Amino acid sequence: TGLFCSAQNTTAKSNFWNNVRFGGGIGLGFTNGGFNTSVSPSAIYQFNDRFASGISATFNYAKLGDSKRYAYGGSILTLYNPIHFLQLSAEIEQLRINQTLAFNNATNLEENYWSPALFLGLGYTDRNFTVGIRYDVLYDDEKSIYLNAWMPFVRVYF
């Protein structure tokens, strides 16, 4: 007969949830004759003081003239703080766009499609709060729900 010993690490599960942060971001953009707003609740895993990654859901509305676009989808984001107050971000997003175009206030044309975005961002961070700007490198002015490739953002995580 042999001696059998086993040990169980009971702190692994609790340590995981101690590193998960919940929050998200809001976005707002304006242009001549239109605006765009978005809300993105998210959860990130804080690997260390500088690096975090997670997922986000996105809900978006845009209006440009008589055109209205609603969108929903998700994204994967990565946040990196090379110094405590500077945050670099990358986010790949996929949105389902539901668009209604009005012609002469009488005829409506509806179009639904998927639209990808790849944002690279730069922000100022103070504890749980980040404000900054991001750029969509895949921006398509005919298909994107965003009014231009540049978008200011605010993120908060707890």
VMD Tcl script that builds the backbone (N, CA, C; Angstrom):
set m [mol new atoms 474]
animate dup $m
set s [atomselect $m all]
$s set {name element resname resid chain x y z} {
  {N N THR 1 A 0.837 -1.188 0.000}
  {CA C THR 1 A 0.000 0.000 0.000}
  {C C THR 1 A 0.868 1.233 0.000}
  {N N GLY 2 A 0.279 2.271 -0.517}
  {CA C GLY 2 A 1.030 3.513 -0.596}
  {C C GLY 2 A 0.313 4.624 0.157}
  {N N LEU 3 A 0.995 5.677 0.299}
  {CA C LEU 3 A 0.444 6.858 0.966}
  {C C LEU 3 A 0.012 7.853 -0.098}
  {N N PHE 4 A -1.202 8.325 -0.005}
  {CA C PHE 4 A -1.731 9.262 -0.989}
  {C C PHE 4 A -2.089 10.566 -0.289}
  {N N CYS 5 A -1.571 11.659 -0.786}
  {CA C CYS 5 A -1.886 12.973 -0.222}
  {C C CYS 5 A -2.411 13.853 -1.340}
  {N N SER 6 A -3.350 14.679 -1.005}
  {CA C SER 6 A -3.823 15.633 -2.000}
  {C C SER 6 A -4.038 16.973 -1.329}
  {N N ALA 7 A -3.827 18.002 -2.108}
  {CA C ALA 7 A -4.051 19.363 -1.617}
  {C C ALA 7 A -4.900 20.081 -2.647}
  {N N GLN 8 A -5.753 20.924 -2.167}
  {CA C GLN 8 A -6.634 21.651 -3.073}
  {C C GLN 8 A -6.416 23.139 -2.859}
  {N N ASN 9 A -6.245 23.832 -3.962}
  {CA C ASN 9 A -6.057 25.274 -3.898}
  {C C ASN 9 A -7.426 25.951 -3.892}
  {N N THR 10 A -7.883 26.360 -2.746}
  {CA C THR 10 A -9.213 26.983 -2.639}
  {C C THR 10 A -9.175 28.478 -2.890}
  {N N THR 11 A -7.983 29.052 -2.996}
  {CA C THR 11 A -7.907 30.499 -3.223}
  {C C THR 11 A -7.921 30.872 -4.696}
  {N N ALA 12 A -7.732 29.912 -5.597}
  {CA C ALA 12 A -7.668 30.241 -7.029}
  {C C ALA 12 A -8.960 30.863 -7.521}
  {N N LYS 13 A -10.091 30.300 -7.138}
  {CA C LYS 13 A -11.372 30.832 -7.593}
  {C C LYS 13 A -11.614 32.238 -7.039}
  {N N SER 14 A -11.360 32.421 -5.756}
  {CA C SER 14 A -11.608 33.730 -5.159}
  {C C SER 14 A -10.629 34.772 -5.704}
  {N N ASN 15 A -9.389 34.391 -6.013}
  {CA C ASN 15 A -8.437 35.339 -6.582}
  {C C ASN 15 A -8.860 35.778 -7.978}
  {N N PHE 16 A -9.453 34.869 -8.747}
  {CA C PHE 16 A -9.930 35.243 -10.076}
  {C C PHE 16 A -10.935 36.384 -9.972}
  {N N TRP 17 A -11.947 36.219 -9.156}
  {CA C TRP 17 A -12.997 37.241 -9.065}
  {C C TRP 17 A -12.504 38.523 -8.413}
  {N N ASN 18 A -11.449 38.446 -7.614}
  {CA C ASN 18 A -10.853 39.661 -7.051}
  {C C ASN 18 A -10.197 40.516 -8.123}
  {N N ASN 19 A -9.835 39.896 -9.264}
  {CA C ASN 19 A -9.182 40.624 -10.354}
  {C C ASN 19 A -10.133 41.039 -11.472}
  {N N VAL 20 A -11.408 40.676 -11.365}
  {CA C VAL 20 A -12.407 41.073 -12.358}
  {C C VAL 20 A -12.985 42.423 -11.953}
  {N N ARG 21 A -13.036 43.317 -12.934}
  {CA C ARG 21 A -13.596 44.654 -12.698}
  {C C ARG 21 A -14.754 44.873 -13.670}
  {N N PHE 22 A -15.814 45.473 -13.162}
  {CA C PHE 22 A -16.995 45.752 -13.970}
  {C C PHE 22 A -17.124 47.251 -14.175}
  {N N GLY 23 A -17.697 47.618 -15.287}
  {CA C GLY 23 A -17.893 49.036 -15.584}
  {C C GLY 23 A -18.268 49.186 -17.029}
  {N N GLY 24 A -17.565 50.070 -17.718}
  {CA C GLY 24 A -17.827 50.266 -19.127}
  {C C GLY 24 A -17.543 51.671 -19.563}
  {N N GLY 25 A -18.117 52.015 -20.699}
  {CA C GLY 25 A -17.847 53.321 -21.267}
  {C C GLY 25 A -19.063 53.911 -21.934}
  {N N ILE 26 A -18.960 55.194 -22.170}
  {CA C ILE 26 A -19.965 55.910 -22.940}
  {C C ILE 26 A -19.241 56.710 -24.007}
  {N N GLY 27 A -19.900 56.904 -25.124}
  {CA C GLY 27 A -19.308 57.673 -26.211}
  {C C GLY 27 A -20.331 58.634 -26.770}
  {N N LEU 28 A -19.861 59.748 -27.272}
  {CA C LEU 28 A -20.729 60.764 -27.845}
  {C C LEU 28 A -19.961 61.469 -28.943}
  {N N GLY 29 A -20.578 61.586 -30.110}
  {CA C GLY 29 A -19.939 62.265 -31.228}
  {C C GLY 29 A -20.922 63.165 -31.953}
  {N N PHE 30 A -20.425 64.277 -32.463}
  {CA C PHE 30 A -21.251 65.239 -33.191}
  {C C PHE 30 A -20.589 65.589 -34.515}
  {N N THR 31 A -21.414 65.875 -35.508}
  {CA C THR 31 A -20.947 66.366 -36.794}
  {C C THR 31 A -22.030 67.269 -37.358}
  {N N ASN 32 A -21.790 67.881 -38.492}
  {CA C ASN 32 A -22.798 68.751 -39.095}
  {C C ASN 32 A -24.075 67.963 -39.361}
  {N N GLY 33 A -25.134 68.300 -38.680}
  {CA C GLY 33 A -26.435 67.682 -38.914}
  {C C GLY 33 A -26.623 66.307 -38.318}
  {N N GLY 34 A -25.748 65.867 -37.399}
  {CA C GLY 34 A -25.921 64.540 -36.838}
  {C C GLY 34 A -25.212 64.346 -35.518}
  {N N PHE 35 A -25.525 63.226 -34.878}
  {CA C PHE 35 A -24.844 62.854 -33.649}
  {C C PHE 35 A -24.883 61.346 -33.483}
  {N N ASN 36 A -24.044 60.853 -32.572}
  {CA C ASN 36 A -23.921 59.434 -32.286}
  {C C ASN 36 A -23.712 59.279 -30.784}
  {N N THR 37 A -24.354 58.299 -30.193}
  {CA C THR 37 A -24.134 58.013 -28.782}
  {C C THR 37 A -24.052 56.510 -28.575}
  {N N SER 38 A -23.240 56.077 -27.630}
  {CA C SER 38 A -23.092 54.651 -27.359}
  {C C SER 38 A -22.919 54.402 -25.871}
  {N N VAL 39 A -23.367 53.225 -25.446}
  {CA C VAL 39 A -23.194 52.747 -24.084}
  {C C VAL 39 A -22.607 51.346 -24.188}
  {N N SER 40 A -21.542 51.088 -23.422}
  {CA C SER 40 A -20.855 49.794 -23.515}
  {C C SER 40 A -20.524 49.244 -22.135}
  {N N PRO 41 A -21.448 48.493 -21.511}
  {CA C PRO 41 A -21.097 47.832 -20.251}
  {C C PRO 41 A -20.069 46.736 -20.523}
  {N N SER 42 A -19.138 46.554 -19.599}
  {CA C SER 42 A -18.095 45.558 -19.842}
  {C C SER 42 A -17.539 44.984 -18.549}
  {N N ALA 43 A -16.791 43.913 -18.715}
  {CA C ALA 43 A -16.058 43.281 -17.618}
  {C C ALA 43 A -14.643 43.031 -18.115}
  {N N ILE 44 A -13.667 43.355 -17.279}
  {CA C ILE 44 A -12.268 43.126 -17.634}
  {C C ILE 44 A -11.589 42.326 -16.527}
  {N N TYR 45 A -10.572 41.609 -16.914}
  {CA C TYR 45 A -9.733 40.899 -15.956}
  {C C TYR 45 A -8.429 41.679 -15.826}
  {N N GLN 46 A -8.096 42.099 -14.615}
  {CA C GLN 46 A -6.895 42.891 -14.348}
  {C C GLN 46 A -5.744 41.921 -14.077}
  {N N PHE 47 A -4.910 41.657 -15.102}
  {CA C PHE 47 A -3.801 40.717 -14.961}
  {C C PHE 47 A -2.739 41.227 -13.994}
  {N N ASN 48 A -2.442 42.520 -14.066}
  {CA C ASN 48 A -1.505 43.163 -13.152}
  {C C ASN 48 A -1.813 44.662 -13.156}
  {N N ASP 49 A -0.952 45.478 -12.566}
  {CA C ASP 49 A -1.218 46.928 -12.472}
  {C C ASP 49 A -1.258 47.620 -13.832}
  {N N ARG 50 A -0.683 47.004 -14.850}
  {CA C ARG 50 A -0.580 47.661 -16.151}
  {C C ARG 50 A -1.471 47.087 -17.239}
  {N N PHE 51 A -1.882 45.833 -17.123}
  {CA C PHE 51 A -2.530 45.152 -18.241}
  {C C PHE 51 A -3.866 44.539 -17.833}
  {N N ALA 52 A -4.900 44.801 -18.660}
  {CA C ALA 52 A -6.230 44.219 -18.455}
  {C C ALA 52 A -6.842 43.891 -19.813}
  {N N SER 53 A -7.725 42.906 -19.817}
  {CA C SER 53 A -8.419 42.533 -21.041}
  {C C SER 53 A -9.805 42.015 -20.681}
  {N N GLY 54 A -10.752 42.176 -21.607}
  {CA C GLY 54 A -12.096 41.723 -21.303}
  {C C GLY 54 A -13.041 41.819 -22.478}
  {N N ILE 55 A -14.330 41.759 -22.161}
  {CA C ILE 55 A -15.388 41.792 -23.167}
  {C C ILE 55 A -16.367 42.905 -22.851}
  {N N SER 56 A -17.074 43.311 -23.889}
  {CA C SER 56 A -18.016 44.413 -23.746}
  {C C SER 56 A -19.218 44.180 -24.651}
  {N N ALA 57 A -20.379 44.616 -24.210}
  {CA C ALA 57 A -21.571 44.677 -25.054}
  {C C ALA 57 A -21.742 46.135 -25.455}
  {N N THR 58 A -22.232 46.390 -26.661}
  {CA C THR 58 A -22.378 47.765 -27.131}
  {C C THR 58 A -23.783 47.997 -27.664}
  {N N PHE 59 A -24.345 49.130 -27.270}
  {CA C PHE 59 A -25.634 49.591 -27.763}
  {C C PHE 59 A -25.413 50.998 -28.289}
  {N N ASN 60 A -25.877 51.272 -29.510}
  {CA C ASN 60 A -25.503 52.504 -30.188}
  {C C ASN 60 A -26.690 53.085 -30.956}
  {N N TYR 61 A -26.723 54.415 -31.038}
  {CA C TYR 61 A -27.738 55.110 -31.835}
  {C C TYR 61 A -27.051 56.263 -32.563}
  {N N ALA 62 A -27.378 56.428 -33.840}
  {CA C ALA 62 A -26.823 57.543 -34.618}
  {C C ALA 62 A -27.921 58.139 -35.486}
  {N N LYS 63 A -27.837 59.451 -35.673}
  {CA C LYS 63 A -28.769 60.159 -36.559}
  {C C LYS 63 A -27.959 61.146 -37.380}
  {N N LEU 64 A -28.146 61.065 -38.690}
  {CA C LEU 64 A -27.497 61.988 -39.614}
  {C C LEU 64 A -28.540 62.393 -40.638}
  {N N GLY 65 A -29.015 63.617 -40.550}
  {CA C GLY 65 A -30.092 64.064 -41.429}
  {C C GLY 65 A -31.328 63.227 -41.184}
  {N N ASP 66 A -31.873 62.614 -42.245}
  {CA C ASP 66 A -33.048 61.756 -42.116}
  {C C ASP 66 A -32.690 60.288 -41.882}
  {N N SER 67 A -31.413 59.971 -41.839}
  {CA C SER 67 A -30.960 58.604 -41.627}
  {C C SER 67 A -30.834 58.319 -40.126}
  {N N LYS 68 A -31.366 57.169 -39.706}
  {CA C LYS 68 A -31.248 56.724 -38.315}
  {C C LYS 68 A -30.632 55.339 -38.318}
  {N N ARG 69 A -29.677 55.120 -37.410}
  {CA C ARG 69 A -29.034 53.818 -37.288}
  {C C ARG 69 A -29.046 53.391 -35.821}
  {N N TYR 70 A -29.493 52.164 -35.600}
  {CA C TYR 70 A -29.417 51.538 -34.292}
  {C C TYR 70 A -28.449 50.371 -34.418}
  {N N ALA 71 A -27.702 50.105 -33.371}
  {CA C ALA 71 A -26.744 49.004 -33.457}
  {C C ALA 71 A -26.595 48.315 -32.108}
  {N N TYR 72 A -26.237 47.047 -32.172}
  {CA C TYR 72 A -25.932 46.269 -30.982}
  {C C TYR 72 A -24.859 45.260 -31.368}
  {N N GLY 73 A -24.081 44.870 -30.400}
  {CA C GLY 73 A -23.028 43.901 -30.669}
  {C C GLY 73 A -22.092 43.775 -29.498}
  {N N GLY 74 A -20.890 43.346 -29.780}
  {CA C GLY 74 A -19.925 43.136 -28.719}
  {C C GLY 74 A -18.510 43.423 -29.165}
  {N N SER 75 A -17.612 43.393 -28.192}
  {CA C SER 75 A -16.212 43.648 -28.499}
  {C C SER 75 A -15.304 42.945 -27.492}
  {N N ILE 76 A -14.067 42.827 -27.899}
  {CA C ILE 76 A -12.990 42.358 -27.033}
  {C C ILE 76 A -12.024 43.521 -26.903}
  {N N LEU 77 A -11.671 43.871 -25.660}
  {CA C LEU 77 A -10.800 45.019 -25.469}
  {C C LEU 77 A -9.596 44.670 -24.613}
  {N N THR 78 A -8.533 45.405 -24.849}
  {CA C THR 78 A -7.296 45.275 -24.100}
  {C C THR 78 A -6.858 46.666 -23.673}
  {N N LEU 79 A -6.490 46.779 -22.404}
  {CA C LEU 79 A -6.051 48.059 -21.840}
  {C C LEU 79 A -4.633 47.896 -21.301}
  {N N TYR 80 A -3.776 48.868 -21.597}
  {CA C TYR 80 A -2.395 48.820 -21.128}
  {C C TYR 80 A -2.000 50.199 -20.616}
  {N N ASN 81 A -1.470 50.235 -19.396}
  {CA C ASN 81 A -1.007 51.480 -18.782}
  {C C ASN 81 A 0.514 51.452 -18.664}
  {N N PRO 82 A 1.244 52.035 -19.635}
  {CA C PRO 82 A 2.715 52.033 -19.535}
  {C C PRO 82 A 3.206 52.863 -18.346}
  {N N ILE 83 A 2.468 53.902 -17.999}
  {CA C ILE 83 A 2.667 54.671 -16.770}
  {C C ILE 83 A 1.297 54.876 -16.137}
  {N N HIS 84 A 1.249 55.137 -14.837}
  {CA C HIS 84 A -0.013 55.062 -14.096}
  {C C HIS 84 A -1.128 55.953 -14.636}
  {N N PHE 85 A -0.827 57.075 -15.278}
  {CA C PHE 85 A -1.880 57.980 -15.734}
  {C C PHE 85 A -2.188 57.868 -17.229}
  {N N LEU 86 A -1.461 57.047 -17.962}
  {CA C LEU 86 A -1.634 56.927 -19.411}
  {C C LEU 86 A -2.165 55.538 -19.761}
  {N N GLN 87 A -3.280 55.500 -20.489}
  {CA C GLN 87 A -3.861 54.222 -20.901}
  {C C GLN 87 A -3.889 54.109 -22.422}
  {N N LEU 88 A -3.311 53.036 -22.943}
  {CA C LEU 88 A -3.402 52.685 -24.356}
  {C C LEU 88 A -4.447 51.583 -24.459}
  {N N SER 89 A -5.261 51.622 -25.509}
  {CA C SER 89 A -6.303 50.602 -25.642}
  {C C SER 89 A -6.416 50.126 -27.082}
  {N N ALA 90 A -6.848 48.881 -27.211}
  {CA C ALA 90 A -7.177 48.294 -28.508}
  {C C ALA 90 A -8.485 47.541 -28.311}
  {N N GLU 91 A -9.392 47.696 -29.284}
  {CA C GLU 91 A -10.703 47.066 -29.158}
  {C C GLU 91 A -11.207 46.661 -30.539}
  {N N ILE 92 A -11.545 45.389 -30.663}
  {CA C ILE 92 A -12.160 44.893 -31.894}
  {C C ILE 92 A -13.653 44.750 -31.608}
  {N N GLU 93 A -14.455 45.358 -32.467}
  {CA C GLU 93 A -15.896 45.425 -32.233}
  {C C GLU 93 A -16.651 44.926 -33.466}
  {N N GLN 94 A -17.739 44.229 -33.243}
  {CA C GLN 94 A -18.616 43.776 -34.321}
  {C C GLN 94 A -20.041 44.198 -33.958}
  {N N LEU 95 A -20.651 45.026 -34.802}
  {CA C LEU 95 A -21.996 45.540 -34.536}
  {C C LEU 95 A -22.964 45.145 -35.638}
  {N N ARG 96 A -24.179 44.857 -35.245}
  {CA C ARG 96 A -25.280 44.644 -36.181}
  {C C ARG 96 A -25.988 45.991 -36.334}
  {N N ILE 97 A -25.959 46.531 -37.536}
  {CA C ILE 97 A -26.532 47.845 -37.822}
  {C C ILE 97 A -27.934 47.674 -38.399}
  {N N ASN 98 A -28.886 48.406 -37.857}
  {CA C ASN 98 A -30.244 48.485 -38.401}
  {C C ASN 98 A -30.452 49.935 -38.809}
  {N N GLN 99 A -30.543 50.170 -40.095}
  {CA C GLN 99 A -30.572 51.529 -40.632}
  {C C GLN 99 A -31.909 51.813 -41.323}
  {N N THR 100 A -32.418 53.019 -41.110}
  {CA C THR 100 A -33.611 53.489 -41.811}
  {C C THR 100 A -33.269 54.795 -42.497}
  {N N LEU 101 A -33.450 54.836 -43.802}
  {CA C LEU 101 A -33.216 56.044 -44.588}
  {C C LEU 101 A -34.566 56.602 -45.028}
  {N N ALA 102 A -34.760 57.888 -44.838}
  {CA C ALA 102 A -36.009 58.532 -45.266}
  {C C ALA 102 A -35.707 59.420 -46.464}
  {N N PHE 103 A -36.565 59.333 -47.463}
  {CA C PHE 103 A -36.433 60.147 -48.662}
  {C C PHE 103 A -37.657 61.052 -48.780}
  {N N ASN 104 A -37.425 62.340 -48.797}
  {CA C ASN 104 A -38.508 63.326 -48.923}
  {C C ASN 104 A -39.611 63.105 -47.901}
  {N N ASN 105 A -39.238 62.630 -46.720}
  {CA C ASN 105 A -40.169 62.381 -45.616}
  {C C ASN 105 A -41.322 61.458 -46.002}
  {N N ALA 106 A -41.226 60.713 -47.077}
  {CA C ALA 106 A -42.327 59.859 -47.506}
  {C C ALA 106 A -41.916 58.399 -47.637}
  {N N THR 107 A -40.766 58.137 -48.217}
  {CA C THR 107 A -40.341 56.774 -48.495}
  {C C THR 107 A -39.223 56.383 -47.530}
  {N N ASN 108 A -39.330 55.212 -46.940}
  {CA C ASN 108 A -38.296 54.708 -46.049}
  {C C ASN 108 A -37.635 53.486 -46.661}
  {N N LEU 109 A -36.328 53.407 -46.536}
  {CA C LEU 109 A -35.564 52.255 -46.986}
  {C C LEU 109 A -34.844 51.701 -45.760}
  {N N GLU 110 A -35.001 50.415 -45.499}
  {CA C GLU 110 A -34.326 49.796 -44.362}
  {C C GLU 110 A -33.209 48.893 -44.852}
  {N N GLU 111 A -32.117 48.905 -44.107}
  {CA C GLU 111 A -30.962 48.077 -44.432}
  {C C GLU 111 A -30.360 47.571 -43.128}
  {N N ASN 112 A -30.053 46.276 -43.070}
  {CA C ASN 112 A -29.447 45.656 -41.894}
  {C C ASN 112 A -28.176 44.942 -42.324}
  {N N TYR 113 A -27.092 45.126 -41.568}
  {CA C TYR 113 A -25.810 44.533 -41.936}
  {C C TYR 113 A -24.881 44.510 -40.725}
  {N N TRP 114 A -23.787 43.763 -40.834}
  {CA C TRP 114 A -22.748 43.711 -39.802}
  {C C TRP 114 A -21.648 44.708 -40.153}
  {N N SER 115 A -21.112 45.357 -39.136}
  {CA C SER 115 A -20.053 46.339 -39.352}
  {C C SER 115 A -18.939 46.141 -38.324}
  {N N PRO 116 A -17.702 45.881 -38.774}
  {CA C PRO 116 A -16.582 45.727 -37.848}
  {C C PRO 116 A -15.912 47.078 -37.566}
  {N N ALA 117 A -15.250 47.147 -36.435}
  {CA C ALA 117 A -14.440 48.317 -36.089}
  {C C ALA 117 A -13.215 47.823 -35.321}
  {N N LEU 118 A -12.099 48.510 -35.498}
  {CA C LEU 118 A -10.882 48.246 -34.734}
  {C C LEU 118 A -10.404 49.587 -34.196}
  {N N PHE 119 A -10.599 49.773 -32.894}
  {CA C PHE 119 A -10.249 51.043 -32.253}
  {C C PHE 119 A -8.882 50.963 -31.594}
  {N N LEU 120 A -8.084 51.999 -31.794}
  {CA C LEU 120 A -6.850 52.216 -31.051}
  {C C LEU 120 A -7.050 53.498 -30.277}
  {N N GLY 121 A -6.801 53.447 -28.967}
  {CA C GLY 121 A -7.128 54.596 -28.144}
  {C C GLY 121 A -6.004 55.040 -27.230}
  {N N LEU 122 A -6.153 56.267 -26.744}
  {CA C LEU 122 A -5.214 56.885 -25.829}
  {C C LEU 122 A -6.032 57.662 -24.812}
  {N N GLY 123 A -5.755 57.436 -23.525}
  {CA C GLY 123 A -6.541 58.111 -22.508}
  {C C GLY 123 A -5.745 58.493 -21.280}
  {N N TYR 124 A -6.304 59.425 -20.532}
  {CA C TYR 124 A -5.766 59.845 -19.236}
  {C C TYR 124 A -6.532 59.098 -18.157}
  {N N THR 125 A -5.829 58.416 -17.263}
  {CA C THR 125 A -6.448 57.610 -16.210}
  {C C THR 125 A -6.164 58.200 -14.840}
  {N N ASP 126 A -7.199 58.250 -14.011}
  {CA C ASP 126 A -7.079 58.619 -12.608}
  {C C ASP 126 A -7.897 57.605 -11.809}
  {N N ARG 127 A -7.224 56.680 -11.162}
  {CA C ARG 127 A -7.826 55.562 -10.434}
  {C C ARG 127 A -8.722 54.734 -11.347}
  {N N ASN 128 A -10.045 54.780 -11.164}
  {CA C ASN 128 A -10.969 53.947 -11.944}
  {C C ASN 128 A -11.537 54.657 -13.162}
  {N N PHE 129 A -11.142 55.864 -13.409}
  {CA C PHE 129 A -11.753 56.726 -14.417}
  {C C PHE 129 A -10.754 57.030 -15.529}
  {N N THR 130 A -11.181 56.870 -16.802}
  {CA C THR 130 A -10.330 57.200 -17.949}
  {C C THR 130 A -11.130 58.031 -18.942}
  {N N VAL 131 A -10.517 59.088 -19.436}
  {CA C VAL 131 A -11.103 59.908 -20.495}
  {C C VAL 131 A -10.070 59.983 -21.611}
  {N N GLY 132 A -10.548 59.862 -22.853}
  {CA C GLY 132 A -9.581 59.869 -23.948}
  {C C GLY 132 A -10.234 59.916 -25.303}
  {N N ILE 133 A -9.454 59.539 -26.300}
  {CA C ILE 133 A -9.920 59.517 -27.683}
  {C C ILE 133 A -9.474 58.204 -28.316}
  {N N ARG 134 A -10.303 57.698 -29.231}
  {CA C ARG 134 A -9.964 56.472 -29.940}
  {C C ARG 134 A -10.197 56.672 -31.429}
  {N N TYR 135 A -9.505 55.862 -32.236}
  {CA C TYR 135 A -9.568 55.971 -33.686}
  {C C TYR 135 A -9.912 54.604 -34.271}
  {N N ASP 136 A -10.895 54.559 -35.163}
  {CA C ASP 136 A -11.305 53.320 -35.831}
  {C C ASP 136 A -10.508 53.170 -37.123}
  {N N VAL 137 A -9.551 52.243 -37.136}
  {CA C VAL 137 A -8.705 52.066 -38.314}
  {C C VAL 137 A -9.451 51.379 -39.461}
  {N N LEU 138 A -10.618 50.781 -39.202}
  {CA C LEU 138 A -11.426 50.139 -40.243}
  {C C LEU 138 A -12.607 51.012 -40.673}
  {N N TYR 139 A -12.579 52.269 -40.326}
  {CA C TYR 139 A -13.726 53.156 -40.538}
  {C C TYR 139 A -14.158 53.208 -42.006}
  {N N ASP 140 A -15.470 53.066 -42.230}
  {CA C ASP 140 A -16.093 53.174 -43.547}
  {C C ASP 140 A -17.253 54.151 -43.398}
  {N N ASP 141 A -17.140 55.346 -43.971}
  {CA C ASP 141 A -18.149 56.385 -43.734}
  {C C ASP 141 A -19.529 56.022 -44.279}
  {N N GLU 142 A -19.628 55.036 -45.158}
  {CA C GLU 142 A -20.933 54.627 -45.672}
  {C C GLU 142 A -21.581 53.531 -44.835}
  {N N LYS 143 A -20.796 52.770 -44.093}
  {CA C LYS 143 A -21.341 51.634 -43.341}
  {C C LYS 143 A -21.244 51.774 -41.822}
  {N N SER 144 A -20.285 52.531 -41.334}
  {CA C SER 144 A -20.081 52.633 -39.895}
  {C C SER 144 A -21.224 53.395 -39.235}
  {N N ILE 145 A -21.570 52.982 -38.031}
  {CA C ILE 145 A -22.572 53.737 -37.274}
  {C C ILE 145 A -21.950 55.006 -36.694}
  {N N TYR 146 A -20.637 55.025 -36.593}
  {CA C TYR 146 A -19.946 56.194 -36.055}
  {C C TYR 146 A -19.838 57.268 -37.134}
  {N N LEU 147 A -19.969 58.513 -36.732}
  {CA C LEU 147 A -20.010 59.615 -37.683}
  {C C LEU 147 A -18.648 59.952 -38.262}
  {N N ASN 148 A -17.582 59.629 -37.556}
  {CA C ASN 148 A -16.238 59.732 -38.105}
  {C C ASN 148 A -15.334 58.751 -37.381}
  {N N ALA 149 A -14.110 58.633 -37.834}
  {CA C ALA 149 A -13.200 57.628 -37.283}
  {C C ALA 149 A -12.706 57.977 -35.881}
  {N N TRP 150 A -12.717 59.243 -35.506}
  {CA C TRP 150 A -12.280 59.694 -34.184}
  {C C TRP 150 A -13.474 59.762 -33.244}
  {N N MET 151 A -13.313 59.244 -32.034}
  {CA C MET 151 A -14.407 59.281 -31.065}
  {C C MET 151 A -13.850 59.466 -29.645}
  {N N PRO 152 A -14.304 60.523 -28.953}
  {CA C PRO 152 A -13.930 60.647 -27.542}
  {C C PRO 152 A -14.640 59.568 -26.731}
  {N N PHE 153 A -14.071 59.209 -25.590}
  {CA C PHE 153 A -14.685 58.190 -24.728}
  {C C PHE 153 A -14.441 58.499 -23.266}
  {N N VAL 154 A -15.267 57.895 -22.428}
  {CA C VAL 154 A -15.116 57.906 -20.980}
  {C C VAL 154 A -15.313 56.468 -20.532}
  {N N ARG 155 A -14.375 55.932 -19.720}
  {CA C ARG 155 A -14.477 54.586 -19.170}
  {C C ARG 155 A -14.377 54.639 -17.654}
  {N N VAL 156 A -15.176 53.810 -16.993}
  {CA C VAL 156 A -15.113 53.688 -15.533}
  {C C VAL 156 A -15.163 52.204 -15.183}
  {N N TYR 157 A -14.253 51.761 -14.312}
  {CA C TYR 157 A -14.243 50.373 -13.839}
  {C C TYR 157 A -14.125 50.359 -12.335}
  {N N PHE 158 A -14.865 49.426 -11.722}
  {CA C PHE 158 A -14.844 49.276 -10.264}
  {C C PHE 158 A -14.317 47.911 -9.880}
}
mol reanalyze $m
mol bondsrecalc $m
mol representation Tube
mol addrep $m
